[in-house]
Amino acid sequence: MAKQLSYAQMKEIFTRFHALEAEPKGELEHVNAFTLLVAVALSAQATDAGVNKATRKLFAVADTPDRMLALGEEGLIEHIKTIGL
């Protein structure tokens, strides 16, 4: 079984991460927290590059839950079909 890190060890790890990259950025493109959540869910089934390609057009028309619901199932499928879903 793996040994659990102490608080001091964890803090040191994150201090080093912060020194290397104070504002880390993910690979998934998004415009708000909702679109990031959608992109993360889609990325479980496809590459980040494929998700970004599909979501650029999707997020241009549906960047909120209400707008995404308004697309309907068929409208949503039309936007994400390129990633095989």
N, C-alpha and C positions, 0 to 999 in steps of 0.2 A: 504494500500500500504506500502511496506517495506521502511524503511528509508535508504537513501543512505549513505554509509560510507564516512568519510572524507579521504583526502589523508593521514593524519597522522595515522588514524586508520588502513587503508589498509597497510601502511608501517610497522606498529607494528605487524600486523598479519603475514606478510611475513618474518619479522625479527624473529619472534618466530618459524615459519616453518623452516627457515634456521638453527636456533640453534638446533632444534630437528633432522634435517636430511639435512646436507649441500649439499649432492649430491643424491637426490632422484632418484630411479630407478623404472621404470614401470614393469609390469608383462609380457608384450609382448616381445618375443625374436625378435631381428632384428640385421642386420649387417651394415646398413647405413640408411640415412634418407628416401630413397625410400622404403626399406623393412619395415620400421616403418609405413610409410603411408599405405602400403598394409595391414599390420597386423592390424592397427587400423580400416581400412575399413571392413576387415573380422570380426573383433571382434564385430561389430555392430549386427551381425547375429549369433554369437556363443560365447562360453565361451573363455576366454583367454587361458585356458589349451588346449582346442580343437584347437584353432588357432595355438598355438605353436607346437602342434603335427603335424599339416598339413604343416606348413610353414618351419619346419626344413629341410625337403627334398626339398621343393620348392626353398627356398633361396640358397640351395647348388648348384642348377643348374641355377637359374634365380634371380640374385641379382641386376639387372639393368633393366630399361624399355626395352631396346633392347633385352636382353636375355629372358625377360618374353614374349615379342611379338613373339619371335622366337619359343616359345613353341606352339603357336597357341591355339585356343580355347579348342580343345580336350586335348592337353597336360596340359593346366592349370586346366581344370576340373578334370583331373586324380589326380592332386596334392591336390585339395581342396575338393574332394568329401566326405571326412570323416567328414566334418563339415556341410554337408547337403546342400551345394550350387550347 
